[in-house]
Amino acid sequence: MNYRIIANETALQHFINWLPECNEHEQYYLCLLARSKYLQGTVHTMKADKQ
């Protein structure tokens, strides 16, 4: 498996810096959802490692 999840580390860091600070009992929850049907016709491709 050799996935590239983060395509632009600078944009990710900019987003992280944009987020407000969490209070003592708060935290961020981020999810990454991707479906190959949304990537058709783009330079990004997804292939399953399990068949």
C-alpha distance matrix in Angstrom:
0.0 3.8 6.2 9.8 11.8 15.0 16.4 19.8 20.2 24.0 24.3 22.4 24.8 27.7 26.9 26.6 29.9 31.5 31.0 34.1 34.3 33.9 36.9 37.0 35.8 33.5 29.8 27.4 24.9 22.3 20.0 17.3 17.8 16.4 17.3 16.5 20.3 21.1 18.9 20.6 22.6 20.8 18.8 15.8 13.8 11.4 9.9 9.3 6.7 10.1 13.3
3.8 0.0 3.8 6.7 9.5 12.2 13.3 16.5 17.1 20.8 21.3 19.7 22.0 24.9 24.4 24.4 27.5 29.1 29.0 32.3 32.6 32.7 35.9 36.2 35.3 32.8 29.1 26.5 24.4 21.4 19.5 16.6 17.4 15.9 17.2 16.3 20.1 20.2 17.7 19.6 21.0 18.8 16.4 13.6 12.3 10.8 10.4 11.0 9.4 13.1 16.1
6.2 3.8 0.0 3.8 6.0 9.1 10.3 13.8 14.6 18.3 18.3 16.7 19.3 22.0 21.2 21.4 24.6 26.0 25.8 29.2 29.8 29.9 33.2 33.8 32.8 30.1 26.3 23.5 21.3 18.2 16.1 13.1 13.9 12.5 14.2 13.6 17.4 17.1 14.7 17.1 18.8 16.3 14.3 11.0 10.1 8.6 9.3 10.2 9.9 13.5 16.3
9.8 6.7 3.8 0.0 3.8 5.7 6.7 10.1 11.0 14.6 14.7 13.4 16.1 18.6 18.1 18.6 21.7 23.0 23.3 26.8 27.6 28.1 31.5 32.5 31.8 28.9 25.2 22.1 20.4 17.1 15.6 12.4 13.8 12.5 14.7 14.3 17.7 16.7 14.2 16.9 18.0 15.0 12.8 9.7 10.2 9.8 11.7 13.2 13.5 17.0 19.7
11.8 9.5 6.0 3.8 0.0 3.8 6.3 9.3 10.0 13.5 12.9 11.0 14.0 16.4 15.3 15.7 19.0 20.1 20.0 23.5 24.4 24.7 28.2 29.2 28.4 25.4 21.7 18.5 16.7 13.3 11.9 8.9 10.7 10.2 13.1 13.7 16.9 15.4 13.6 16.9 18.4 15.4 13.9 10.6 11.3 10.4 12.8 13.9 14.6 17.6 20.4
15.0 12.2 9.1 5.7 3.8 0.0 3.8 5.7 6.3 9.7 9.3 7.7 10.6 13.0 12.4 13.1 16.1 17.3 17.7 21.3 22.4 23.3 26.9 28.2 27.9 24.7 21.1 17.9 16.8 13.5 13.0 10.4 12.8 12.5 15.6 16.2 19.1 17.0 15.1 18.4 19.3 15.9 14.3 11.6 13.3 13.3 16.1 17.5 18.2 21.4 24.1
16.4 13.3 10.3 6.7 6.3 3.8 0.0 3.8 6.5 9.2 8.8 8.8 11.8 13.4 13.4 14.9 17.4 18.3 19.5 23.2 24.7 25.9 29.6 31.2 31.0 27.7 24.2 20.9 20.0 16.4 15.8 12.9 14.6 13.6 16.1 16.0 18.6 16.2 13.9 16.9 17.1 13.4 11.5 9.5 12.1 13.2 16.2 18.4 19.4 22.8 25.1
19.8 16.5 13.8 10.1 9.3 5.7 3.8 0.0 3.8 5.5 5.5 6.4 8.8 10.1 10.9 12.6 14.5 15.6 17.3 21.0 22.6 24.3 28.0 29.9 30.0 26.8 23.4 20.3 20.0 16.8 16.9 14.7 16.8 16.3 19.1 19.3 21.5 18.8 16.7 19.7 19.6 15.9 14.1 12.7 15.6 16.9 20.0 22.1 23.1 26.4 28.9
20.2 17.1 14.6 11.0 10.0 6.3 6.5 3.8 0.0 3.8 5.5 5.0 6.1 8.5 9.8 10.4 12.2 14.1 15.6 19.1 20.2 22.0 25.6 27.3 27.8 24.7 21.4 18.6 18.8 16.0 16.8 15.2 17.9 18.1 21.3 21.8 24.3 21.7 19.8 23.0 23.2 19.5 17.6 15.9 18.5 19.2 22.0 23.7 24.2 27.5 30.3
24.0 20.8 18.3 14.6 13.5 9.7 9.2 5.5 3.8 0.0 3.8 5.4 5.2 6.2 8.7 9.9 10.6 12.3 14.6 18.0 19.4 21.8 25.4 27.4 28.3 25.1 22.2 19.5 20.2 17.7 19.0 17.7 20.4 20.6 23.7 24.4 26.5 23.5 21.8 24.9 24.7 20.9 19.3 18.1 21.1 22.2 25.2 27.1 27.8 31.1 33.8
24.3 21.3 18.3 14.7 12.9 9.3 8.8 5.5 5.5 3.8 0.0 3.8 5.5 5.0 6.2 8.7 9.9 10.5 12.7 16.3 18.4 20.5 24.3 26.6 27.1 23.7 20.8 17.7 18.3 15.5 16.7 15.5 17.9 18.3 21.4 22.3 24.0 20.8 19.6 22.8 22.8 19.2 18.2 16.9 19.9 21.0 24.3 26.1 27.3 30.3 32.8
22.4 19.7 16.7 13.4 11.0 7.7 8.8 6.4 5.0 5.4 3.8 0.0 3.8 5.4 5.1 6.2 8.6 9.8 11.0 14.6 16.2 17.9 21.6 23.6 23.9 20.6 17.5 14.5 15.0 12.3 13.8 12.9 15.9 16.8 20.3 21.6 23.7 20.8 19.7 23.3 23.8 20.3 19.3 17.3 19.8 20.2 23.2 24.5 25.5 28.4 31.1
24.8 22.0 19.3 16.1 14.0 10.6 11.8 8.8 6.1 5.2 5.5 3.8 0.0 3.8 5.4 5.0 6.1 8.5 10.1 13.3 14.4 16.7 20.3 22.3 23.2 20.1 17.3 14.9 16.2 14.3 16.4 16.1 19.3 20.5 24.0 25.4 27.5 24.6 23.5 27.0 27.4 23.8 22.6 20.7 23.3 23.6 26.6 27.8 28.5 31.4 34.3
27.7 24.9 22.0 18.6 16.4 13.0 13.4 10.1 8.5 6.2 5.0 5.4 3.8 0.0 3.8 5.5 5.2 6.2 9.0 12.2 14.2 16.8 20.4 22.9 23.9 20.7 18.3 15.8 17.3 15.5 17.7 17.5 20.3 21.5 24.8 26.3 27.9 24.7 23.9 27.3 27.4 23.9 23.1 21.7 24.5 25.2 28.4 29.8 30.9 33.7 36.4
26.9 24.4 21.2 18.1 15.3 12.4 13.4 10.9 9.8 8.7 6.2 5.1 5.4 3.8 0.0 3.8 5.4 5.0 6.6 10.3 12.6 14.7 18.4 21.0 21.4 18.0 15.5 12.6 13.9 12.1 14.4 14.6 17.4 19.0 22.4 24.3 25.8 22.6 22.3 25.8 26.4 23.1 22.8 20.9 23.5 23.8 27.0 28.2 29.4 32.0 34.6
26.6 24.4 21.4 18.6 15.7 13.1 14.9 12.6 10.4 9.9 8.7 6.2 5.0 5.5 3.8 0.0 3.8 5.4 5.4 8.7 10.0 11.9 15.7 17.9 18.6 15.4 12.8 10.5 12.4 11.2 14.2 14.9 18.2 20.2 23.9 26.0 27.8 24.9 24.6 28.2 29.1 25.8 25.2 23.0 25.2 25.1 28.0 28.7 29.6 32.1 34.9
29.9 27.5 24.6 21.7 19.0 16.1 17.4 14.5 12.2 10.6 9.9 8.6 6.1 5.2 5.4 3.8 0.0 3.8 5.5 7.8 9.2 12.2 15.7 18.2 19.6 16.6 14.7 13.0 15.5 14.8 17.8 18.7 21.9 23.8 27.4 29.3 31.1 27.9 27.5 31.1 31.7 28.3 27.6 25.8 28.3 28.4 31.4 32.3 33.2 35.7 38.6
31.5 29.1 26.0 23.0 20.1 17.3 18.3 15.6 14.1 12.3 10.5 9.8 8.5 6.2 5.0 5.4 3.8 0.0 3.8 6.5 9.3 12.1 15.6 18.6 19.6 16.4 14.8 12.8 15.2 14.5 17.5 18.5 21.3 23.3 26.7 28.8 30.1 26.8 26.9 30.4 30.9 27.7 27.6 25.9 28.4 28.7 31.9 32.8 34.1 36.5 39.1
31.0 29.0 25.8 23.3 20.0 17.7 19.5 17.3 15.6 14.6 12.7 11.0 10.1 9.0 6.6 5.4 5.5 3.8 0.0 3.8 6.6 8.7 12.3 15.3 16.0 12.7 11.1 9.3 12.0 12.0 15.4 17.1 20.0 22.5 26.0 28.5 29.9 26.8 27.2 30.8 31.8 28.8 28.8 26.7 28.8 28.6 31.6 32.1 33.3 35.4 38.1
34.1 32.3 29.2 26.8 23.5 21.3 23.2 21.0 19.1 18.0 16.3 14.6 13.3 12.2 10.3 8.7 7.8 6.5 3.8 0.0 3.8 6.4 9.4 12.8 13.9 11.0 10.6 10.1 13.4 14.4 18.0 20.1 23.0 25.8 29.3 31.9 33.3 30.2 30.8 34.4 35.5 32.6 32.6 30.4 32.5 32.1 35.1 35.4 36.5 38.4 41.2
34.3 32.6 29.8 27.6 24.4 22.4 24.7 22.6 20.2 19.4 18.4 16.2 14.4 14.2 12.6 10.0 9.2 9.3 6.6 3.8 0.0 3.8 6.6 9.6 11.4 9.1 9.1 9.7 13.5 15.1 18.9 21.3 24.4 27.4 31.0 33.7 35.3 32.5 32.9 36.7 37.9 34.9 34.7 32.3 34.2 33.5 36.2 36.2 37.0 38.8 41.8
33.9 32.7 29.9 28.1 24.7 23.3 25.9 24.3 22.0 21.8 20.5 17.9 16.7 16.8 14.7 11.9 12.2 12.1 8.7 6.4 3.8 0.0 3.8 6.6 7.7 5.4 6.0 7.8 11.5 14.0 17.7 20.6 23.7 26.9 30.4 33.4 35.1 32.5 33.2 37.0 38.5 35.7 35.7 33.0 34.5 33.5 35.9 35.6 36.2 37.8 40.7
36.9 35.9 33.2 31.5 28.2 26.9 29.6 28.0 25.6 25.4 24.3 21.6 20.3 20.4 18.4 15.7 15.7 15.6 12.3 9.4 6.6 3.8 0.0 3.8 5.6 5.2 7.8 10.6 14.0 17.0 20.6 23.7 26.7 30.1 33.5 36.6 38.2 35.7 36.6 40.4 42.1 39.3 39.3 36.6 38.0 36.8 39.1 38.5 39.1 40.4 43.4
37.0 36.2 33.8 32.5 29.2 28.2 31.2 29.9 27.3 27.4 26.6 23.6 22.3 22.9 21.0 17.9 18.2 18.6 15.3 12.8 9.6 6.6 3.8 0.0 3.8 5.8 8.4 11.9 15.0 18.2 21.7 24.9 27.9 31.4 34.9 38.0 39.8 37.6 38.4 42.2 44.0 41.3 41.2 38.2 39.4 37.9 39.9 39.0 39.3 40.5 43.6
35.8 35.3 32.8 31.8 28.4 27.9 31.0 30.0 27.8 28.3 27.1 23.9 23.2 23.9 21.4 18.6 19.6 19.6 16.0 13.9 11.4 7.7 5.6 3.8 0.0 3.8 6.9 10.6 13.0 16.6 19.8 23.2 26.0 29.6 32.9 36.2 37.9 35.9 37.0 40.7 42.8 40.3 40.4 37.3 38.2 36.4 38.3 37.2 37.6 38.5 41.4
33.5 32.8 30.1 28.9 25.4 24.7 27.7 26.8 24.7 25.1 23.7 20.6 20.1 20.7 18.0 15.4 16.6 16.4 12.7 11.0 9.1 5.4 5.2 5.8 3.8 0.0 3.8 7.1 9.8 13.2 16.6 20.0 22.7 26.3 29.6 32.9 34.5 32.4 33.5 37.2 39.2 36.7 36.9 33.9 34.9 33.3 35.4 34.5 35.1 36.2 39.0
29.8 29.1 26.3 25.2 21.7 21.1 24.2 23.4 21.4 22.2 20.8 17.5 17.3 18.3 15.5 12.8 14.7 14.8 11.1 10.6 9.1 6.0 7.8 8.4 6.9 3.8 0.0 3.8 6.6 9.9 13.3 16.6 19.6 23.0 26.5 29.7 31.5 29.4 30.2 34.0 36.0 33.4 33.5 30.4 31.3 29.8 31.8 31.0 31.6 32.8 35.7
27.4 26.5 23.5 22.1 18.5 17.9 20.9 20.3 18.6 19.5 17.7 14.5 14.9 15.8 12.6 10.5 13.0 12.8 9.3 10.1 9.7 7.8 10.6 11.9 10.6 7.1 3.8 0.0 3.8 6.4 10.0 13.2 16.2 19.6 23.1 26.2 27.9 25.7 26.6 30.3 32.3 29.7 29.8 26.8 27.8 26.4 28.7 28.1 28.9 30.3 33.1
24.9 24.4 21.3 20.4 16.7 16.8 20.0 20.0 18.8 20.2 18.3 15.0 16.2 17.3 13.9 12.4 15.5 15.2 12.0 13.4 13.5 11.5 14.0 15.0 13.0 9.8 6.6 3.8 0.0 3.8 6.8 10.3 13.0 16.6 20.0 23.2 25.0 23.1 24.1 27.8 30.1 27.7 28.0 24.8 25.4 23.7 25.7 25.0 25.9 27.0 29.7
22.3 21.4 18.2 17.1 13.3 13.5 16.4 16.8 16.0 17.7 15.5 12.3 14.3 15.5 12.1 11.2 14.8 14.5 12.0 14.4 15.1 14.0 17.0 18.2 16.6 13.2 9.9 6.4 3.8 0.0 3.8 6.8 9.8 13.2 16.7 19.8 21.7 19.6 20.4 24.2 26.4 24.0 24.2 21.0 21.7 20.2 22.5 22.0 23.2 24.6 27.2
20.0 19.5 16.1 15.6 11.9 13.0 15.8 16.9 16.8 19.0 16.7 13.8 16.4 17.7 14.4 14.2 17.8 17.5 15.4 18.0 18.9 17.7 20.6 21.7 19.8 16.6 13.3 10.0 6.8 3.8 0.0 3.7 6.3 9.8 13.2 16.4 18.3 16.7 17.6 21.2 23.8 21.7 22.2 18.8 19.0 17.1 19.3 18.7 20.1 21.3 23.7
17.3 16.6 13.1 12.4 8.9 10.4 12.9 14.7 15.2 17.7 15.5 12.9 16.1 17.5 14.6 14.9 18.7 18.5 17.1 20.1 21.3 20.6 23.7 24.9 23.2 20.0 16.6 13.2 10.3 6.8 3.7 0.0 3.8 6.6 10.2 13.1 15.3 13.7 14.2 17.8 20.3 18.2 18.5 15.1 15.3 13.5 15.8 15.7 17.3 18.9 21.3
17.8 17.4 13.9 13.8 10.7 12.8 14.6 16.8 17.9 20.4 17.9 15.9 19.3 20.3 17.4 18.2 21.9 21.3 20.0 23.0 24.4 23.7 26.7 27.9 26.0 22.7 19.6 16.2 13.0 9.8 6.3 3.8 0.0 3.8 6.9 10.3 12.1 10.8 12.0 15.4 18.3 16.7 17.7 14.3 14.0 12.0 14.3 14.1 16.4 17.5 19.3
16.4 15.9 12.5 12.5 10.2 12.5 13.6 16.3 18.1 20.6 18.3 16.8 20.5 21.5 19.0 20.2 23.8 23.3 22.5 25.8 27.4 26.9 30.1 31.4 29.6 26.3 23.0 19.6 16.6 13.2 9.8 6.6 3.8 0.0 3.8 6.6 8.8 7.7 8.4 11.8 14.7 13.4 14.5 11.1 10.5 8.7 11.3 11.7 14.5 15.9 17.4
17.3 17.2 14.2 14.7 13.1 15.6 16.1 19.1 21.3 23.7 21.4 20.3 24.0 24.8 22.4 23.9 27.4 26.7 26.0 29.3 31.0 30.4 33.5 34.9 32.9 29.6 26.5 23.1 20.0 16.7 13.2 10.2 6.9 3.8 0.0 3.8 5.5 5.8 7.1 9.5 13.0 12.7 14.3 11.3 9.9 8.0 10.1 10.7 14.1 15.0 15.6
16.5 16.3 13.6 14.3 13.7 16.2 16.0 19.3 21.8 24.4 22.3 21.6 25.4 26.3 24.3 26.0 29.3 28.8 28.5 31.9 33.7 33.4 36.6 38.0 36.2 32.9 29.7 26.2 23.2 19.8 16.4 13.1 10.3 6.6 3.8 0.0 3.8 5.4 5.1 6.6 10.2 10.3 11.8 9.2 7.1 5.8 7.9 9.4 13.1 14.3 14.5
20.3 20.1 17.4 17.7 16.9 19.1 18.6 21.5 24.3 26.5 24.0 23.7 27.5 27.9 25.8 27.8 31.1 30.1 29.9 33.3 35.3 35.1 38.2 39.8 37.9 34.5 31.5 27.9 25.0 21.7 18.3 15.3 12.1 8.8 5.5 3.8 0.0 3.8 5.5 5.6 9.3 10.4 13.0 11.3 9.7 9.4 11.2 12.7 16.5 17.3 16.9
21.1 20.2 17.1 16.7 15.4 17.0 16.2 18.8 21.7 23.5 20.8 20.8 24.6 24.7 22.6 24.9 27.9 26.8 26.8 30.2 32.5 32.5 35.7 37.6 35.9 32.4 29.4 25.7 23.1 19.6 16.7 13.7 10.8 7.7 5.8 5.4 3.8 0.0 3.8 5.7 8.6 8.8 11.6 10.0 9.7 10.1 12.9 14.7 18.3 19.6 19.8
18.9 17.7 14.7 14.2 13.6 15.1 13.9 16.7 19.8 21.8 19.6 19.7 23.5 23.9 22.3 24.6 27.5 26.9 27.2 30.8 32.9 33.2 36.6 38.4 37.0 33.5 30.2 26.6 24.1 20.4 17.6 14.2 12.0 8.4 7.1 5.1 5.5 3.8 0.0 3.8 6.3 5.6 8.0 6.3 6.3 7.7 10.9 13.5 16.8 18.7 19.1
20.6 19.6 17.1 16.9 16.9 18.4 16.9 19.7 23.0 24.9 22.8 23.3 27.0 27.3 25.8 28.2 31.1 30.4 30.8 34.4 36.7 37.0 40.4 42.2 40.7 37.2 34.0 30.3 27.8 24.2 21.2 17.8 15.4 11.8 9.5 6.6 5.6 5.7 3.8 0.0 3.8 5.5 8.4 8.1 7.4 9.3 11.6 14.5 17.9 19.5 19.2
22.6 21.0 18.8 18.0 18.4 19.3 17.1 19.6 23.2 24.7 22.8 23.8 27.4 27.4 26.4 29.1 31.7 30.9 31.8 35.5 37.9 38.5 42.1 44.0 42.8 39.2 36.0 32.3 30.1 26.4 23.8 20.3 18.3 14.7 13.0 10.2 9.3 8.6 6.3 3.8 0.0 3.8 6.9 8.4 8.8 11.7 14.2 17.4 20.5 22.5 22.2
20.8 18.8 16.3 15.0 15.4 15.9 13.4 15.9 19.5 20.9 19.2 20.3 23.8 23.9 23.1 25.8 28.3 27.7 28.8 32.6 34.9 35.7 39.3 41.3 40.3 36.7 33.4 29.7 27.7 24.0 21.7 18.2 16.7 13.4 12.7 10.3 10.4 8.8 5.6 5.5 3.8 0.0 3.8 5.3 7.3 10.6 13.6 17.0 19.8 22.3 22.6
18.8 16.4 14.3 12.8 13.9 14.3 11.5 14.1 17.6 19.3 18.2 19.3 22.6 23.1 22.8 25.2 27.6 27.6 28.8 32.6 34.7 35.7 39.3 41.2 40.4 36.9 33.5 29.8 28.0 24.2 22.2 18.5 17.7 14.5 14.3 11.8 13.0 11.6 8.0 8.4 6.9 3.8 0.0 3.8 6.5 10.2 13.0 16.6 18.9 21.8 22.5
15.8 13.6 11.0 9.7 10.6 11.6 9.5 12.7 15.9 18.1 16.9 17.3 20.7 21.7 20.9 23.0 25.8 25.9 26.7 30.4 32.3 33.0 36.6 38.2 37.3 33.9 30.4 26.8 24.8 21.0 18.8 15.1 14.3 11.1 11.3 9.2 11.3 10.0 6.3 8.1 8.4 5.3 3.8 0.0 3.8 6.9 10.2 13.6 15.9 18.8 19.9
13.8 12.3 10.1 10.2 11.3 13.3 12.1 15.6 18.5 21.1 19.9 19.8 23.3 24.5 23.5 25.2 28.3 28.4 28.8 32.5 34.2 34.5 38.0 39.4 38.2 34.9 31.3 27.8 25.4 21.7 19.0 15.3 14.0 10.5 9.9 7.1 9.7 9.7 6.3 7.4 8.8 7.3 6.5 3.8 0.0 3.8 6.7 10.2 12.7 15.4 16.2
11.4 10.8 8.6 9.8 10.4 13.3 13.2 16.9 19.2 22.2 21.0 20.2 23.6 25.2 23.8 25.1 28.4 28.7 28.6 32.1 33.5 33.5 36.8 37.9 36.4 33.3 29.8 26.4 23.7 20.2 17.1 13.5 12.0 8.7 8.0 5.8 9.4 10.1 7.7 9.3 11.7 10.6 10.2 6.9 3.8 0.0 3.8 6.7 9.4 12.0 13.1
9.9 10.4 9.3 11.7 12.8 16.1 16.2 20.0 22.0 25.2 24.3 23.2 26.6 28.4 27.0 28.0 31.4 31.9 31.6 35.1 36.2 35.9 39.1 39.9 38.3 35.4 31.8 28.7 25.7 22.5 19.3 15.8 14.3 11.3 10.1 7.9 11.2 12.9 10.9 11.6 14.2 13.6 13.0 10.2 6.7 3.8 0.0 3.8 6.4 8.8 9.7
9.3 11.0 10.2 13.2 13.9 17.5 18.4 22.1 23.7 27.1 26.1 24.5 27.8 29.8 28.2 28.7 32.3 32.8 32.1 35.4 36.2 35.6 38.5 39.0 37.2 34.5 31.0 28.1 25.0 22.0 18.7 15.7 14.1 11.7 10.7 9.4 12.7 14.7 13.5 14.5 17.4 17.0 16.6 13.6 10.2 6.7 3.8 0.0 3.8 5.3 6.8
6.7 9.4 9.9 13.5 14.6 18.2 19.4 23.1 24.2 27.8 27.3 25.5 28.5 30.9 29.4 29.6 33.2 34.1 33.3 36.5 37.0 36.2 39.1 39.3 37.6 35.1 31.6 28.9 25.9 23.2 20.1 17.3 16.4 14.5 14.1 13.1 16.5 18.3 16.8 17.9 20.5 19.8 18.9 15.9 12.7 9.4 6.4 3.8 0.0 3.8 6.7
10.1 13.1 13.5 17.0 17.6 21.4 22.8 26.4 27.5 31.1 30.3 28.4 31.4 33.7 32.0 32.1 35.7 36.5 35.4 38.4 38.8 37.8 40.4 40.5 38.5 36.2 32.8 30.3 27.0 24.6 21.3 18.9 17.5 15.9 15.0 14.3 17.3 19.6 18.7 19.5 22.5 22.3 21.8 18.8 15.4 12.0 8.8 5.3 3.8 0.0 3.8
13.3 16.1 16.3 19.7 20.4 24.1 25.1 28.9 30.3 33.8 32.8 31.1 34.3 36.4 34.6 34.9 38.6 39.1 38.1 41.2 41.8 40.7 43.4 43.6 41.4 39.0 35.7 33.1 29.7 27.2 23.7 21.3 19.3 17.4 15.6 14.5 16.9 19.8 19.1 19.2 22.2 22.6 22.5 19.9 16.2 13.1 9.7 6.8 6.7 3.8 0.0
